[in-house]
Amino acid sequence: MTLIIVLLLLMGYVLIATGHLTGVNKAAIGMFLGTAGWVCYICYGTDFVMSQHPHEYVDFLAGEAPSSNAVKHYIYNEVFLNYVGRAASIVMFLLATMTIIQILDNNGCFDFISRWIRTRNSKRLLWSITFATFIISANLDNLTTATMMLIIMHGIVQNRRQRMFIGSAIVIAANCGGCFTVIGDPTGLLLWGNGAVTATAFTSYMALPAILAWVIPTMLIGRMLPDTLDAQWSPMPYRGDDTNLTPWQRVVMLFVGIGGLWFIPTFHNITKLSPFLGALCVLSVLWVINEAFNHKLMNADQMSPRRMPQALQYSSIQQMLFVMGIMLGMGVVTETGVFSDVAAWIDGNIHNLWVVGILSGLLSSLVDTFTIAISNISLYPVQESEQLHIWMDSDYMANFILNGNYWKIVAYSTAVGGCLLSVGSVSGIALMKMEHVKVGWYLKNITLKMLAGWMVGMAVLWAELTFV
């Protein structure tokens, strides 16, 4: 049965990697992997439980005779729900941040970006929109940020070839911006929630490599654009009765939404509760402010229904279902003990974190950034620093303690390496759908530029982890 579960995982990798060819939705693949894996697991539940949790299962029985129902209850209550809780916490955080973006966007809080980039100068527009993408994605979900910026860019730039280059730069900025904070990308959020990293230490090491990985390919992409863009500007979007919010009210909402998310690491450190509770708290406060600022229009029933763009709404739901399915799928593989065997093989045959990081980045570009990242994270538990003395190679095992080097290398390599191909991230797939970008075009025009940024950022990260 372990072999069947592993084959399901490998089949999932292949289907996710070829989704742009087969048309099979990666969220459906992730959900099937998670569901089928746990069904297979529970069919041989006694063998798996006695292999991985023998003492805990005996304590659970409390002297009663083991039975098929008893082991199923144990798996459900003591094993399965643990992975459901971890996956749900990530999904709830994504749901909260995506809703925050929707409220802010509906109230015109991001309209300043459209005004800010009103220029036909290609360099100014490119750097303005990617800078905004980089900053916003570091604080909010990078998929939602990238999709929102692609929609803004699509309405301004008329030439399709120019949109393809600028759109690629937006995807790179979104993925690089999201990877240097613990709340900007599901991988960082997972590491933070698992107790592998702290918010301050993670950002301090990841910031410079992420900036370089964004700046270098963006600079090279800028050389592919003409000095003057084929651009036009439409009137500002209609929002029901245009909300009638004053500029300072929009600033207040933006400050509460973004500033509130900055407070989440402090909230987590003080309470030790899941970060998604902090995100829900920020969302609730923002919602109250939204109701207060728009109460006259709401009471007069003058506000038309406000819907997110269909592409953004569909991609957001798909992302949440994909994360849930993949995390459940990785959980069942972890419970078979296969990841422990793979980790032992890596330790014995590769024994080099940077080789693992480069291979992970290359795989991310082919499969998916989050899928490869969570696979790497599942290989090793977070080690207790006090127990390092029991390991023969304690220096190597120190890479897996709190704020260890391994977690930073994995987070950087998978997020940035996933930009090597357009199919490596959900933001890249959004670009492919919106601008009809082909994998061959991206490989020819963007991959080498992204490779240069990735390698420079990797070199800086190596220097930081080695000498700082």
Summary of the structure (lengths in Angstrom):
residues: 468
radius of gyration: 23.1
end to end distance: 46.2
largest distance: 78.6
contacts: 1647
relative contact order: 0.14
helix: 78%
strand: 1%
